[in-house]
Structures are given as C-alpha cells and as structure tokens.
Amino acid sequence: MAEELRKPIIVCDASPLIFLAKLNRLDLIELSIGARVVVLHCVVQELLSEKAAPGEAERLQAWLQSVEVVDYADTLFASRALSLSDRTSLSWAFEHGADWFLVDERLLRRFAKERGIRVIGFCGLLLKAAEQRILEKSDVQTLLDTSIREHGLRISIQLYQHICNRLKGEP
C-alpha cells in the first residue's frame, strides 16, 4: 500500500470515463498516467445512472472495483457555473494534492489549472497513449472516430484537426 500512496493521483470526472467505458478502454488511464486512480462517489452515481447502457455500466462497475472510490462531500469552491459533483471533485483534488484531473468540461479544466492541477481529457488521454506507444496512432484515430460517430462525442473541428495532425506527427 505504501508504494500505491507514492504514485501520482488522478481524480476522474464522469465524461471521460463514460467514453472510455463505451470503448472498453478504461485501462488507458493507468497505462498512460500510471497514477493512483480516484473516483468520488458522487461521480460514480453519475456513471451508473439509468442512462448508462448495460454493457457500459458493467464495464464501469468492474473497473470501479479496481480503483479508489471515495466518499467526500465538501465543496471548497463556490460557483454557480459548476455542478455540485464538479465542485466536490475539484475540492477533493485540491485538498488532497491530486497531480492530475481527468476531465473534459472546459470550465472545470480551467478551475483545476488555476489551482495547479494538471488536466487531461478523453482526447488527451488517447494522444498520450499513442505517444507512449500503448496504442497505435491508427487505433487512436479509430477510437476517436468511433466515439464521435457512434457514442456522441462532441468536439470542435479545430480540436479534431489538431488531434489528426498530432497523430500524423505534425505540430
């Protein structure tokens, strides 16, 4: 357990986890970041709501057994723009010195960065997996396209082009 505590900490928000579960690639978090994975109970409730497809929910439930699920209810930050779950996750991350925050929402990313927490989202995690040769670049492209086409991932054209360029080795 002492070795586990020395690892960097990554706190996970719901959206990236949902897309990773849809693709059956929740393993990319630990493979790419190599961190102690923390998911707050309020996020688990979002993940396992009735909106989750059966296969997705099963993958999430199995994966959640292998990570640290934390009960925490404090909100150190007052913001009407962030949900209670977002404020709670950010508060835990800040209070416990998390190294990373896996989050897609732009405003939450900004709040985390302002507090010195590195952020990475679903697309960034895919790129990191390609850079570390965990995934082939062609597999990342396929996962990204599948997420957009079949699972409702919404990203800007500029971000999509940026990712494609990075996969081609362009800046």
Secondary structure as UniProt FT lines:
FT   HELIX           2..6
FT   STRAND          9..12
FT   HELIX           14..22
FT   TURN            23..24
FT   TURN            26..27
FT   HELIX           28..33
FT   STRAND          36..40
FT   HELIX           41..47
FT   TURN            50..51
FT   HELIX           54..64
FT   TURN            65..66
FT   STRAND          68..70
FT   HELIX           84..95
FT   TURN            96..97
FT   STRAND          100..102
FT   HELIX           106..114
FT   TURN            115..116
FT   STRAND          118..120
FT   HELIX           122..131
FT   TURN            132..133
FT   HELIX           137..151
FT   HELIX           157..167
FT   TURN            168..169
//
